[in-house]
Amino acid sequence: MSGRPFVTEAASLLKANEAQAGAALRLAMGAGVARGAAAIPFAWLLSDAISKTAFGGADLAALAPTLTALAGLVVLRALLSYAAERTGFAASARARAALFRQLLAHVRTLGPVRLAGRPTGELVAILTDAVAASDPYWRRYLPARAASAALPILVLLSVTFADWRAALVFVVGAPVALLFLALAGRGAEQASDRQWTRLLRLGGHLLDAVQGLPDLKIFNASRREIALVAQMAEAYRKDAMAVLRIAFLTSLVLEFFTALAIALVAVLVGFRLLWGQLDFHTGLFVLLLAPEFYAPTRALGAERHAKMEAQAAAEKIVALLDRKAPDLPALPAVSPTGETVSLRFEHVRFAYDDGPPALDDVSFEVAAGETVALVGPSGAGKSTLFALLLRFIEPDAGQILVNGEKLAAFDPRDWRRHIAHMPQTPYFFDGDVIENVAMGRDAGADVEARVARALAQASAEKVFARLPGGLRARIGENGVGLSGGEAQRLALARAFYRPAPLVLLDEPTAHLDCETEADLREGLAQLCAGRTALVIAHRLATAQSADRLIVLDGGRVAETGSHEALLAAGGVYARMVAPDLARAETAP
Ligand SMILES: Nc1ncnc2c1ncn2[C@@H]1O[C@H](COP(=O)(O)OP(=O)(O)OP(=O)(O)O)[C@@H](O)[C@H]1O
C-alpha cells in the first residue's frame, strides 16, 4: 500500500482523538499562547524602564510601578508555563486513553481467529509503544502549533503599531522560516515510518524468541537467534539515528535563518536609531520582540519530528484498525432461551480471507443433551466449526440456529456465557489457582468454596492441595510449572466452574498417559451429562463414547451416525479408524 493515503488516515485518526483531549487541550493551547503573549507587555515595560533610566534619569521610586508590573509578568509567565505543562499532560493522557480503548474494543471484535495471522509482539507494540508515541503530539506539538499560529500575528501587530518598517522586515523573514519548517517534515516523515516498521518487527521477533526459547535451546539455534536480534536492533538504531539526524539538521538550519532574520532587524533598528528615525524606547521594544516573533516557529520546528513519529505510529494503528471485523447485524442482545441448547447448522460456509472454503455447505443438528463427536482428518474444518460457534468468526453463507433462533441475533459476549469451552492447549494466566479457575467471573465471597468444588469435580483437588499455598499457589504464565495432566484438570475445573448448557471440547485427553486419560475421561463424562456437548475427537475411545459422530472431510459433512453404523458403512470414518482398531485388536 502506498504511503500517502495512510498518512492522511493516520492524521485523521490523531485528529479524531483531539476531541477526546477536550477542554484540557484547549486550556494547554490557551495557556501556551497567553504565556507567549505576555512577552509583548514585558518587552514594552522593560524597554520603557531602560530608556527612562538611561535617558530620562529616572530613580528607583519613579520606576517602582514599572518594575512591579515586570515582576508580576515574570510570575504570570511562570504560572502559565506550569498550567500549559499540566493541562498538556492531562490532554495527552485523555487522548491516549481514548485511543487505547478504541484499539482494545477493535481487538476484541476481531477475536483470536482474525488476529491469528499477526505476530503477538507486533500487536503488543502497537497497543503499547505506538499509543505511547502519540504523547508528544498532544502534549507538545498541538500547543506549539496553536502558539505558532497566534503569537507571530500578535507580535507583528504590536510591532506594526510601534514601527511599521521594522514589521516589514519581520514579514520578509517569515516565509524562509516557514519553508524550512515544511522541509523539516518531508524527510522526517519517511524516516519515522521506516523506524516504526522496524520497531514493530523487532518487537514481534523478540516475543517470538522468548516464547520459543525451549525450542531454540533444543535445536542449538539460540546463538543464531541472538545474532539475528542484534542485527535487527542495529538496523533499528540506524533508523532511529536517521530520524534524529534529520530533526537536528533541520532545527539547525531553522535556527540559522531565524538568527539571520533577527540580526537583520537589529541592523535596521541600529541604523534608524543612528539616523534619529526611531526613539530608543521603540527601537528596544522592536528588538526585544524580534526573537519572540520567530520563537513559536522554532519551537514548532523542534516538535515537528514528534508529530512525524506520532503519525508514523498512528499509521501502524490505522493498519490494525483497518483489519475489518465481521459486520454483525445490529440486533438487540438476547439470551438463548431455555436451560438446554440445541444446535442446527444450515448450509454453513466459511473461508479464511480469499482462500478456499474451510467449511462448505455444512448442515447438521445436535439435539439438546446430546454428546456429539466431530471427527475428521487434519484440516477438515473442526476447529473452524468451533470458532464459528464461539463467534470468533461469522459464516459467509448459511446460518446457525440455537434452540431454533439465529445465533447471529445473540450478543456474542452474552452467547459465550452459555458455553463451557475446553481447548486442546488451555491458556493459564500469571495468577493463582482461584484466579485461573474463576477467570474473574462473579468472584464473590464464596469464590474459594466454588473453585474448590469445581476442582473436586475435575478430580484435581488433591493435585492443588499439594502445592505450597494451596488454592493461592501461583501458576506461571501459560501454565508454567504444571504438567500436561494437571493443566487439563485445571481447564476441566474451569469448565465445571461455569454452569453452561453447551460444552465444546477439543480432544482434551490427547497427549495424556492412559491413567490420567481414564481419570479425565470420567470427569468429562460428568461435565457433559445433561448438557449439549460437541467434542473434537482425535482418539478412538472419545469417538466411541459419543452418542453420535459427525465426520468432516475437506470442509464438508461426509457422514453422520453412531460409531458402529459408520464402521459398517465402510466410509471415511471406517478408513480413518482402521489402523486404531487393528492396534486395539493386536494389543495384549
Ligand atoms: N487462521 C487461519 N487462516 C487461514 N486459514 C486457516 C486458518 N485456520 C485454519 N485455516 C485453514 O482452514 C482449513 C480448516 O482448518 P481447521 O483448523 O478448522 O481444521 P481442523 O479439522 O481443526 O484441523 P486439525 O485437526 O489439524 O486441528 C485448513 O485448510 C486450514 O489450513
The ligand as an SDF file (V2000), in Angstrom:
LIG
                    3D

 31 33  0  0  0  0  0  0  0  0999 V2000
   -6.4430  -18.5960   10.7340 N   0  0  0  0  0  0  0  0  0  0  0  0
   -6.4880  -19.2290    9.5510 C   0  0  0  0  0  0  0  0  0  0  0  0
   -6.1930  -18.5550    8.4130 N   0  0  0  0  0  0  0  0  0  0  0  0
   -6.2520  -19.1710    7.2070 C   0  0  0  0  0  0  0  0  0  0  0  0
   -6.5720  -20.4640    7.0350 N   0  0  0  0  0  0  0  0  0  0  0  0
   -6.8620  -21.1960    8.1190 C   0  0  0  0  0  0  0  0  0  0  0  0
   -6.8300  -20.6230    9.4370 C   0  0  0  0  0  0  0  0  0  0  0  0
   -7.1790  -21.5850   10.3260 N   0  0  0  0  0  0  0  0  0  0  0  0
   -7.4070  -22.7020    9.6050 C   0  0  0  0  0  0  0  0  0  0  0  0
   -7.2210  -22.4780    8.2880 N   0  0  0  0  0  0  0  0  0  0  0  0
   -7.4250  -23.4430    7.1900 C   0  0  0  0  0  0  0  0  0  0  0  0
   -8.7730  -23.8670    7.2150 O   0  0  0  0  0  0  0  0  0  0  0  0
   -8.8620  -25.2690    7.0000 C   0  0  0  0  0  0  0  0  0  0  0  0
   -9.5690  -25.9550    8.1640 C   0  0  0  0  0  0  0  0  0  0  0  0
   -8.7510  -25.8100    9.3170 O   0  0  0  0  0  0  0  0  0  0  0  0
   -9.1780  -26.2680   10.7720 P   0  0  0  0  0  0  0  0  0  0  0  0
   -8.1530  -25.7690   11.7320 O   0  0  0  0  0  0  0  0  0  0  0  0
  -10.5800  -25.8680   11.0040 O   0  0  0  0  0  0  0  0  0  0  0  0
   -9.0750  -27.8490   10.6220 O   0  0  0  0  0  0  0  0  0  0  0  0
   -9.1030  -28.9540   11.7510 P   0  0  0  0  0  0  0  0  0  0  0  0
  -10.0040  -30.0060   11.2660 O   0  0  0  0  0  0  0  0  0  0  0  0
   -9.4110  -28.3360   13.0740 O   0  0  0  0  0  0  0  0  0  0  0  0
   -7.6000  -29.4530   11.7120 O   0  0  0  0  0  0  0  0  0  0  0  0
   -6.7080  -30.0840   12.9440 P   0  0  0  0  0  0  0  0  0  0  0  0
   -7.3530  -31.3590   13.3240 O   0  0  0  0  0  0  0  0  0  0  0  0
   -5.3840  -30.2960   12.3140 O   0  0  0  0  0  0  0  0  0  0  0  0
   -6.7100  -29.0640   14.0330 O   0  0  0  0  0  0  0  0  0  0  0  0
   -7.4430  -25.7750    6.7780 C   0  0  0  0  0  0  0  0  0  0  0  0
   -7.2200  -25.8740    5.4020 O   0  0  0  0  0  0  0  0  0  0  0  0
   -6.5770  -24.6890    7.3920 C   0  0  0  0  0  0  0  0  0  0  0  0
   -5.3610  -24.5760    6.6860 O   0  0  0  0  0  0  0  0  0  0  0  0
  1  2  1  0
  2  3  1  0
  2  7  2  0
  3  4  2  0
  4  5  1  0
  5  6  2  0
  6  7  1  0
  6 10  1  0
  7  8  1  0
  8  9  2  0
  9 10  1  0
 10 11  1  0
 11 12  1  0
 11 30  1  0
 12 13  1  0
 13 14  1  0
 13 28  1  0
 14 15  1  0
 15 16  1  0
 16 17  2  0
 16 18  1  0
 16 19  1  0
 19 20  1  0
 20 21  2  0
 20 22  1  0
 20 23  1  0
 23 24  1  0
 24 25  2  0
 24 26  1  0
 24 27  1  0
 28 29  1  0
 28 30  1  0
 30 31  1  0
M  END
$$$$
